[in-house]
Amino acid sequence: MSSTIDPAATAWLLVSTALVLLMTPGLAIFYGGMVRTTGVLNMLMMSFVTIPLVTVAWLLVGYTIAFGDDAGGGLIGDLSHFAMRGIDPDSVHGSVPEMLFATFQLTFAILTAALISGAIADRAKFVAWMTFVPLWVLAVYAPIAHWVWGPEGWLASFGALDYAGGLVVEIASGASALALAIVLGPRIGFKIDAMRPHNLPFVLLGAGLLWFGWFGFNAGSALAADGIAAAVFSNTLVAGCLGMLGWLAVEQIRDGRPTTFGAASGVVAGLVAITPSCGSIDTLGALLVGLAAGVVCAFAVGWKFKAGYDDSLDVVGVHFVGGVVGTVSIGLLATEVMTGGVEGLLFGGGFAQLGKQVVAVLVVAAYAFGISFALGKGIDKIIGFRVSKEDEAAGIDFALHAETAYAEGVHGHAPRRHGETHLARELAHERTT
């Protein structure tokens, strides 16, 4: 490991860190446009509040769990860097300041936690969410980051590849989102009310900010300003484009008309899938991964209606499924030029790498789901995770924050009541039983 700071790499990582931090406000706008008018502010707040919550948890304990010296078995880091102890301006990670590396990784943790909120939109208590976030970062995110990226992490030693977060970010958040969606149960009117996005321009703006930030997310993970970073940057652009085209093709063939919502969702699906594979595949591979993610995720978002879980904003259908597509694709499309040795099945590498990628997906998904389900159930038992039926029907912006996003909810006018008919039916049923 180099003990000299590379000014070019440091400058690029500074920019990348800012880009990744911007993704969380971008996600807030993306999610905020997808919910109904009476839950916009709550949705924005659930993303924004992850920034301070995760920052405190990460700097105190999370970073050392993820990137501290291995405490045994490749499962968790030690507490050598508790409260960033031992890290000063002269400390170096590779060729960049370690404090900058820790902050770069912090922005990943912030975004990953925020992603989960989309699955429980319109029905979660804000205080319960604030309790869940730091616990989840320490119990789920940080250990998985150590397995995959930490010194002597067991999945890294096993040979599983994840360049920028297919396992650590996308599959971990998607599996955790499914767990919380099951804990909280479906929204009032699920499968009955349309529950369409209230502001599609917001959705497109949020998708654009996410796409912009994703260049720092993926290319910044090179920790250098070099040819690999340039290739990763290009792959990120290519996959986002093909994700959009794939999703729009599905809508055109299946529904007869492409939608702006589909365009935004397709971009995100492509970006999700390229996240783990961007440093392992070439341009042709990026085209295939982006296209596959756009097509597969366009169908996957409908699974919740058949399975009965209410993943409000399709975190499972886009992030979990897209993460699986991208992570498994490494075992198929990895090229020796990009990986420095590993080749995928379609390039003559056999089934070995594909098997490692599948094992990693299964292990991370099972761990994230199990711990998140336990955390959600525990919080629900102690303080309750879901708002009352009355508050949910009236709109949680006013109930939880005493504010509304639009004029109809101010100046003495009551917020618009979504799901009121279904609430009345449920309450009437309860009175007669």
Stockholm file with secondary structure:
# STOCKHOLM 1.0

chainA/1-433         MSSTIDPAATAWLLVSTALVLLMTPGLAIFYGGMVRTTGVLNMLMMSFVTIPLVTVAWLLVGYTIAFGDDAGGGLIGDLSHFAMRGIDPDSVHGSVPEMLFATFQLTFAILTAALISGAIADRAKFVAWMTFVPLWVLAVYAPIAHWVWGPEGWLASFGALDYAGGLVVEIASGASALALAIVLGPRIGFKIDAMRPHNLPFVLLGAGLLWFGWFGFNAGSALAADGIAAAVFSNTLVAGCLGMLGWLAVEQIRDGRPTTFGAASGVVAGLVAITPSCGSIDTLGALLVGLAAGVVCAFAVGWKFKAGYDDSLDVVGVHFVGGVVGTVSIGLLATEVMTGGVEGLLFGGGFAQLGKQVVAVLVVAAYAFGISFALGKGIDKIIGFRVSKEDEAAGIDFALHAETAYAEGVHGHAPRRHGETHLARELAHERTT
#=GR chainA/1-433 SS CCCSCCHHHHHHHHHHHHHHHHHHHHHHHHHHHHSCGGGHHHHHHHHHTHHHHHHHHIIIIIHHHHHSCBCSTTSCBCSTTGGGTTCCTTCEETTEEHHHHHHHHHHHHHHHHHHHGGGGTTTBCHHHHHHHHHHHIIIIIHHHHHHHHSTTCHHHHHTCCCSSSIIIIIIHHHHHHHHHHHHHCCCTTTTTSCCCCSCHHHHHHHHHHHHHHHHHHHHGGGCSSSHHHHHHHHHHHHHHHHHHHHHHHHHHHHHSSCCHHHHHHHHHHHHHHHHHHTTTCCHHHHHHHHHHHHHHHHHHTTHHHHHCCCCTTCHIIIIIHHHHHHHHHHHHHCCHHHHSSCCCGGGTCCSHHHHHHHHHHHHHHHHHHHHHHHHHHHHHHHTCSBCCHHHHHHCHHHHHHSCCSSGGGSTTCCCCCSSHHHHHHHHHHHHTC
#=GC SS_cons         CCCSCCHHHHHHHHHHHHHHHHHHHHHHHHHHHHSCGGGHHHHHHHHHTHHHHHHHHIIIIIHHHHHSCBCSTTSCBCSTTGGGTTCCTTCEETTEEHHHHHHHHHHHHHHHHHHHGGGGTTTBCHHHHHHHHHHHIIIIIHHHHHHHHSTTCHHHHHTCCCSSSIIIIIIHHHHHHHHHHHHHCCCTTTTTSCCCCSCHHHHHHHHHHHHHHHHHHHHGGGCSSSHHHHHHHHHHHHHHHHHHHHHHHHHHHHHSSCCHHHHHHHHHHHHHHHHHHTTTCCHHHHHHHHHHHHHHHHHHTTHHHHHCCCCTTCHIIIIIHHHHHHHHHHHHHCCHHHHSSCCCGGGTCCSHHHHHHHHHHHHHHHHHHHHHHHHHHHHHHHTCSBCCHHHHHHCHHHHHHSCCSSGGGSTTCCCCCSSHHHHHHHHHHHHTC
//
